[in-house]
Amino acid sequence: MQITAAQLVTLCALRDLGASSLNEIVKFTAIDQATIRGIVERLKARKLVNVAADPWDRRKVVVTNTAAGEELVDQITPFGFKISEETFGALNPAERVALLFLLRKMIEED
């Protein structure tokens, strides 16, 4: 099954966060609101996520991974670790930490 990087990031966020609003997913992934809506719709169409009204606030939707979504994340995650290792290449542990720190700083909101 083919999946985009943004779709994988969304599935991973839902795995880590659990049931989440679109706003929570946006904050966790740094993907903008309009884009995340489209991603969630495509994942829903592929039966990788469930979307339901929030029981306490019917205006808000709550997104969760389906069993198929969780299984896909479990299958793909090892490849992500391999790609990360190849990306880090010959960086020593201190350089890896510094790089991750700088990347996180770049995506932080003001």
Residue pairs with C-beta under 8 A, 6 or more apart in sequence:
1 46
1 72
3 11
3 72
3 76
4 39
6 29
6 31
6 35
6 39
7 39
7 42
7 43
7 48
8 73
8 76
8 80
9 29
9 31
10 25
10 29
10 31
10 36
10 39
10 40
10 43
10 49
11 43
11 48
11 49
11 65
11 69
11 72
11 73
12 73
12 77
13 20
13 25
13 28
13 29
14 20
14 25
14 49
14 63
14 64
14 65
14 69
15 65
15 70
15 73
16 28
17 24
17 25
17 28
18 64
19 62
19 63
19 64
20 28
20 62
20 63
20 64
21 54
21 60
21 61
21 62
21 63
22 33
22 36
22 37
22 40
22 61
22 63
23 33
25 31
25 36
25 40
25 63
26 32
26 33
26 36
29 36
30 107
30 109
31 39
40 49
40 51
40 63
43 49
43 69
44 50
44 51
47 66
47 68
48 65
48 66
48 68
48 69
48 72
49 63
49 64
49 65
49 66
49 69
50 63
50 64
50 65
50 66
51 61
51 62
51 63
52 61
52 62
52 64
53 60
53 61
53 62
54 60
54 61
54 62
65 73
88 96
88 99
91 99
